[in-house]
Amino acid sequence: MTPKRFNFILLHLLVSISALINLLTGLRIHLVSDRTLYWLSPILPQGNLHDLHYISGIVLFSSALGYVFYVLRRKKRATKTPSSYHLWVQYFGYVITLSALVSGALYWWQFEFLNFQAWHFWSAIGMLVFLILHSLVYIIQYGANVLKMVVPFRTLKQARLSFTLLLSLGTAGAGWAFMYSGSQLPLTVKKISIDELVNVDGEPSEAFWQEANEISVLTTGGANFIDGQTTVSIKAAANQFETYFLFRWKDATKSLAHLPLFKQNGKWVVRQNGFHHFDETTYYEDKFAVMISSTCGYGADGTAYLGRKPIKDKPENWHGKGYHASMDNRIRDLWHWKAVRTNDMFQADDNFFGPASTPRFGERRYTAGYLADGKDSGGYKMNWKWYSPHSVTPKRLPTEASLVTRPLAWFGSQPYQKTYDTLPEGSELPSVLYHSNQFEGDRANVRARGKWENGYWTLEVSRKHDTGSEHDVALEDGTCIWVSAFDHSQIAHTRHHRPIQLEYVQ
């Protein structure tokens, strides 16, 4: 076999395998935010897939580049003219592969001038159509022997280095090295004096905010946002002891209706559209999350495990999207601001991603590695005793109808008794019950306050550089963060690919 023929067979094999892996992992990732093709879920891979998706994409690009080089060097010779069907399928394959590679690269860079997520998805569908059209004729013609044509084992035993192969491998290696070493978005943290008064109130009235460096990150894949995306602007400042963040994102509606209790036919029911399987997208509060890690990997720094049962020996999830867990035994810090449950406490819920937890008997919702920091007291509770989609019994009722607040305060309310339940048909009660004013203990380490105005949320957040907690990650030079916005959704948040790396001014 000539070296040129060997190059063609090897490149064809690399393109085929990398395209298939890229397609399958990409569809699984896409199902997190778009359920249109969820019927494909049983045949798609599960688990930690982002690195595999990016690697296969780089190999596909490198192999395609090698193929272009192969075609340019190939001498023209008399060959049998392919049928018009094969010719058109071949041209379609060239176009759709280029489209998938270009849209994937631009989507990874998070450019905002087009909806690259949609473009990349339809390119993937085109790639699927191409693979079917390209292979179907050969399968019909050769049957099981087609495997010998696609994976010629005898030929591969003659493997040899060539310039084309070296070009492909070198490009793949360089691409992966760049993605892991040069892909972080730098955020300069402005240095401020310890004497500078900072009021964490959701209003950037302090003078240093006008001088702080700002970056903007396009986040995509969330429910209820226009095209599922919103751009988050981020500023950061720090004194000797604390770091302050200012986040701003577009959200057309201020959503505070968090699973309200509604009186219907003499019973209290929870208004919900997805809460029963823990994916509420209608009756929920706006939220914002920040993940912090000492490392800067992809797929939420390796914590995203996708699919209905992505972690071996752990329960399935209800919604089929997946779990978060730190299976490398490194903690990832998570700040979870909630417009109803924590905003009036001037706090964000201090959580973390750890190893997948042991399931508890009778536990309806298993959250894998997503866990809350410990607390001494305080916080909120849900205002029902046992949840059922048919009816619930409230824990507390307002002492007077005029005292219904959102959330419902512990003082000004009373334990539920049937004789006290005189609220008329069609009344609403808050689902959130403030047990006390604030979290206390480890869970109270993050101060936060958000304000909504003219279609935008502005959120101020602060925390000590190092809390000393085993569940917190220190804020220091090189620390990476990721942000997510929720538009009245429980878990359907936006996301971005490239980590944001903090650069503290010394």
N, C-alpha and C positions, 0 to 999 in steps of 0.2 A: 504494500500500500504506500502511495506517495505521501510525503509530508503534508501536501496541500489537502489531500483527501482526508487525512487524519485530522487536520485542523478543523475542517468542516464538520466532521462527525463529532468531535469533542465540543465545538462551539454549539452545535445543535443540541447536544445533550445538556450542556450547562444552561442554555437558554430555556430549554423545556423544563428542567427541574426547578430552576430559580423562579421562572414565571408561575409554575404551579404552586410552589410554596408561598410566593408573594401574594398570589390570588387568594389562596385559602386563608392565610393569616390576616390579610387585609379585609376580607369579608367578615371574619370573626370580629375584628376591631370595629368595623363599621356597624355591626349589629348592636353595639352598645348604645348608639345614638339614633339608629334608624331600624325599625322592626320590619320593614317591607319584605325582606328576604329571610325572615326568621325561620321559615320552613326548611331552610338549608342547615339550620343549627346542628341537627344530629350528625351531619357528616363533616362538620368543620372541626379543626383542632381546638383544644382548650388549654388554658394555662397562661404562663407568662410568655407572650408572643411578640411583643414590640421589637425586641432586639432581632429576633428571627426574621421579622418582616423587613426591617431595615437592611440586614445583611443580605437577604435574598434580593432586595431591590438593588443594592450595590453590585452584587454578582450579575444580575440581569443587565444592568447598565454596562458593566465591564465586558460582558460577553457580547453584547450588541455592538460595543465599540470594536471589539476584536473581529466581529463579523464584517463590519464596515471595512476594516483594514484588510481582511481576507478578500473581500470582493474587489477592492481597489488594486490588489496585487495579482489577482487571478488573471491568467491569460485567456482571452476568448478563444473558444474552439467549437467546432461543429458538434452540437448536441441535439437531441430530440426536442422539438418545440413543445413545451408543456401546454396542456389544454387550457382553454380560456378560463375554466373554473379554477384550476390551480393558480393561474396567473392572477386572477382577481383576488382570490383568497390570500395569496402571497403579498400583494400590494396592501390589502386591508390589514394584514398582520404588521407590515412595516409601519403604517400610519398609527395603528392603535397602540403598538408598543412605544413609539415615540411619544404619543399623547399621554400614556400612563407614566412614563419616566419624567416628562416635563411637568405634568400636573402634580406628581408626587413630590418632586423637588420643590416646586413653588408652594405647595401646601405645607411641606416641612418648614420652609422659611417663614410661613405665616404672613405672606403678602395679603393685602386687604382689597386690592382693586378688582378682584373677581372671587366668586365662590369656588375656590379650588377644591374644597371637599367634594362638592357635587361633581365637578369636572373629573376628579380622580376616581370617584365611584363609577361614573358612566364609562370611563376608560377601562376600569376593571371588568365591567359587564361586557364591553367590547372585546376584551382579552379572552373572557370566557367563551364568547361566541366564536372567536377566531380559533381557539383550541379545539372546539367541537367541529367546526367546519374543516379545519386542517387535518384532523386525525380520523374523522368519521369515514372518509373514503378509503383510507388505508386499512382501517379495521375491517370494513366490509370486504375489501379486496384480499387481504392477507390473513385475516383472523388472528389467532394467537401468535402467529409468527411475526406480527408487527412489533412485538417486544424486542425481538432480535435486531430489528432495524433501528429502533429508538435507543436501545442500550446494547450495542454490539460488544459483548464481553471479550470475544477473541481479539477484536481490534484494540480494546483498551489495554490488553496485555502488552501491546507494542507502544505503550505510552512513551512519548519523548518530549523533551523541551523544544519549544520553537519560539520564535520572536512573537508570534501571535498569542501563544499561550502566556508567555512572560508579560506581554502588554496587558492582557486581561487580568492576570493575577496581581500584577503591580498596581493597576488601576483600582482593583477591589480593595487591596490592602491600604492604599493611600486614602481611598474614600472612607473606609471605616475608621482609620486613624484620625482623619479630620473630624468626622462626626462625633467622636468621643473626646477629642482634645480641644477643638476650636468651635464648638457649636453653642457654648453658653452665651446667654445675653447678659452683658455686664451691667450692673446697677451700682453706681457710685453712691455711697452712703455719706451724706453731708455731715461734717463734724460740727457740733454745736457745744456751747458752754454749759457746764453743769448749772450755772446760774440762770440759764434761759428757762423761763416759765412756759411749760407746755400743758395746755388743757386738752385732754383727749375727749373732744365733744362733737366730732364729725364736721367741724368747720375749720378749714385751713387758714385761720386768721393770724397765726404766728408768722412773723416776717421771714423766717428761714425757709418756709415752704415755697415762697416765691423764688428763692435762690437755689433750691435743691434740684439736682438733675432728675429728669423725668424720662422714663421709657414707656412705650406702649406695646402691649402684647395682644394679638388677636387670639381670642379663645373661641372654640367651635364645639359643635356637637351637643349643645344643651337644648332642653325642651323650652318652648314658648318664646324664646328670643326670635327676632326676625332672622330667617335663614339659619336658626340655631346658633347664632354667634353674637358676640359682643366684644368690643375692644376694652381692655383694662389698662388704664394709665397708673403708673406706680412711681412713688417717690419714697425716699428713705432718709432718715437723719438719726444721729446717735450722739449721746454725750458719754461721759465716762462709765455710766452704769446701765443705761437703757437704749434700746433701738426703737425708733418710731417709724411707722409706715403710713402712707396716705394712698388709698386706693380709690379709683373712680371708674365707674362703668355705666353704660347706657342700659336702662330698663324702663320701658314705656309706662309701666304700672307699678304702683306701690302696693305690694301684696301682703296683707296682714290677716287674711282669712285662713287660719290654721286649723283644719279639720273641725269646724264648728259643730257643736251638738245642736240638733234641730228637733223640735217637738212636732211629732207627726202621728196622728191617730192615737194620741194619748201616750205615746212612747218617745223616748229620746233616741235618736239615731245619729250616727256620725256621718256627716256629709263627706263623701270621698269619691274619687275616680281613679282607683289604682292603689289606694292605701292597703287594701286587703292583701295584696301581694307585694307591699312595700315599695311601690313605684308611683306614688301620688303625683299628679301633674296638673291638678286644678285647684283643690282646696288646701293650699299650703302657703307658708310664708316665704318671702325672699330670703336668700342666704348667700354667704360668701365663705370660701375655705382657702386656707393657706397651708401648704405642706412645706416642711423645712427638713433638710437632710444635710449631712456632712459629705455626702457623695452626690454626683450629678448625672445619674443614668437616665435612660429613657423608660417609657411606660410607667410614669410616676415613680421614677428611680427604682424600677424593678418590683414595685408593690402591686401592680395591676395583674390580677389573674382572671382571665375572661372565660365565660361559658357558664353553663348551669351547674356543673360540678368540676371546677377547675383545680381543686386541691384534693389529692388522693386521701381517702379515709376521712374526709370531712363531709358534712351534709350538703345537699344541693341548696342553691338559693332559689327563692320564689320567682324572681323576675327573669332569670336566665342570663343576666348581664355579667355577673362575676363577683369577685371579692377583692378587697385590699388586704394584703398581709406582707410582712417583712420576713421572708423565709431565710434570709441570710443572718438573722439574729441581731441586726442593727435596727435601732429604733428610728422611726421617722416621726417627727413632731407634726401635729395637725391642729390648727386653730380653726374653729367652726363658729362663725358669727351668724346669729339667727335673728331676723328682724322682729320676731315676736318673743321668742323664749329668752334671749340674752341681751337684746339691745337696751332695754330699760334697766338692766342690771349694770350697764356700762362695762360689759365683759364679752369675751368670746369664749366658747366652750373649749377648754384645753384638752385635746384628745391625742391619740397617737396610733400609729400602725406598728404592731409588733408581730411576733409569730402567731400563726393560726391557733386560736384558743381551743380548749377542750369543750365540746358541746355539753350543755347542761340539760339534764332530764326535764322534759316539759317545756323547753325553750322553743317558742314559735319562730322567732327570727334569730338566726345564727349570723354573726357579723365577722367571723374569721378573725383577722388581725386588727380590725377597727374597734378600738376600745377607748374608754374615757379614763383620764387621770383620776386618781383617788381624790375624794373630798372629805372634809371634816363635817360640813353641814351646808345647808342652803341650797339654792337652785329652784328648779321647777318640777312639777309632777303633771302627769296627764289627768284630766278631770273626769276619769271614769274608772270603775272598779275592775271590770273584765271586758275586754273588747269583743264585740261580735258585730258582723256586718248587718245584723237584723235589728238590734237594739242594745243600748248600754244603760247602766245606772250611774248617774253623776256622783262624784264624791262629795261635792259641795254645791250649794245654791246661794245666790245673793240674798242677803237679809231683806233687801227691797229690790223691786224690779229696776228702779232708777240707779242702783249700784252695780249694774252689770258693766264690768270693765274688761278690757282685753290686754293682757291676761287677767284672770279673776284673782283678786287679792285674797289672801288667807283671812285677813281682818276685813270685816265687811261681808263675810260669807259664813255659812253655817253648814254642818254636816247634813247630807241629804236624808230627808225622810219623806215618805209619800205624802204625809199630811201637809208638809211645807211646800209641796210642788203645786203651786197655784198659778204658775206662769201659763198664759193662754196658748192655744194651738198656734204653731208657726213661730214661736219664740226661738231665740238662739242663745246658747251658752258658749263661752270660750272653752276650748279643750285644754288650755294651758292654765295651770294653777300655780301661782307663786307661793312656794312654801316659806321663803324668806327673801330678803332683799337681794342677796348675792351668794354665789358660790364662795365657800371658804376652804382653804387648803390647797393642795397641789393643782386642783382643777381651776383655781382662781388666778393663775399666774398671768393671764393675758387680759389687759384692759382694752376695751373697744367701744366705739360709738359710731353709729351710722345715721346719716340724714338723707332723705330723698327730696329732690327738688327739680322740677322741670324735666322730668324723664331721666334723671341720673341719680345714682346712689353715690354718696361720698362717705368713705369709711376711714376713720383713724384707728390705728392699732398700736399698742406699745407692749414691750416685755423686757425684763432684765436680760442682759447679754447671756448670763449663765445663772439659771435658777437653782442649780444643784440637784434637780430632780432627775431620777433615772429615766423618766418618760419624756424629758425635754431635750432638744438639741440646742447646743450653744450657738449663739449668733456671733459669728466672727468672720474674718476675711476668708473668702472661699466657700462659705456656706451657700447652698443653693435652695431656692424656693420655687414653688409652683402655685398658681392661683386658679380658682374655679368660681364661677358665678352660677347661682340657681335662681331662675325666675319662677316663683311659686311652684317649685318641684322638690320632691323628696330626695331623689338620688340622681336625677337626669341633669347633671351639671355640665358646664362647658369645660374645655381642657386645651392645653397647648403642648407641643412636642418638645420644644427646646427649653431647658432649665434656665432660670435667672440666677446669676451668681453675684453675691454681694461683694463689693469692694469697699472696704473701710478706709477712709482717709486717715493716715497716721499723723 
